[in-house]
Amino acid sequence: MKNYNEMASDVLRRIGEHETLQRERKKNMKKIIIPICCFCFVALLGIGLWQGGFFGDTPAVELEDSTIIGEQDYIEPETNNQSSGAGDVIGMVKYGGANYVQCSTSTKAYTPDKYLGEAYDFEGTYQSHFSNVVGGLYMTKEDPNVLMVELKNGEYNDYVILIREQDKSNQ
């Protein structure tokens, strides 16, 4: 049978062994967990950038100021749809010396008024990109600065709102 001093030293030795074993386990876990966390972080970052379109193949377009005073800078958007050549193009018409640009954020309701002709008869994207689209160009009853293009889609008619651009010289 062990005496008090032997038992105390045995307990202290086992406590020391247990603490040493715990420190070794923590050290080994850090060696494993830190690289795994770094790999997961880099993978999540890469997936986020990929889904966010950071690696898109569309180059950035830089605009230079127009050389003509009073003329607004305009770049015809590139099309994504190769088959029809119409993809994502913003509608634009030049009428009465002013540019009218498609607006999809208008919350007002407009009513077609005076028929001006087919949209592709006027200078702009309906002539250059949508010449095969049947669409009449109309003034609106509510606002003289707004035109409408009537697009015939089978048995239905869709309307595109075009709002007159502000002149830079008046701003």
Secondary structure as UniProt FT lines:
FT   HELIX           4..51
FT   TURN            52..55
FT   TURN            69..70
FT   TURN            82..84
FT   TURN            87..88
FT   STRAND          92..95
FT   TURN            96..97
FT   STRAND          98..102
FT   STRAND          112..118
FT   HELIX           119..121
FT   HELIX           125..128
FT   TURN            131..132
FT   STRAND          135..140
FT   TURN            144..145
FT   STRAND          146..153
FT   TURN            154..155
FT   STRAND          156..164
FT   HELIX           168..170
//
